[in-house]
Amino acid sequence: MMWFGQPGGFGYGMMGGFGMLVMILIIAIAVAAVVVLVRRATGIGSERRERGRTALDILDERYARGDIDADEYRKRRADLEG
């Protein structure tokens, strides 16, 4: 007769099928933690944080970098402020 947890039985060691599910869950949590840490360390996914920038923020940055002159900056700012 086959019993759970016995050689040739239906179980997976002393903890049975539930123990295997717990182990898979622990491994999945560990892998997810590593992925989150690597993404934060390398800056991957930072474009999501940049989506909160407004058009005026981008215009201010372009003017500060010298991409546009003062006249163009004032004109575009007036257009954006409506």
KASUL-V661291 format. One record per backbone hydrogen bond with DSSP energy under -0.5 kcal/mol. NH is the residue of the N-H (numbers start at 1). CO is the residue of the C=O. Records with the same first field share a line. If there is no record, write none. Layout:
NH->CO ; CO
This chain:
6->3
9->6
15->12
19->15
20->16
21->17
22->18
23->19
24->20
25->21
26->22
27->23
28->24
29->25
30->26
31->27
32->28
33->29
34->30
35->31
36->32
37->33
38->34
39->35
40->36
41->37
42->38
43->39
44->39
46->43
48->45
49->46
50->46
51->47 ; 48
52->49
53->50
58->54
59->55
60->56
61->57
62->58
63->59
64->60
65->61
66->62 ; 63
67->62
68->62
73->69
74->70
75->71
76->72
77->73
78->74
79->75
80->76
81->77
82->78
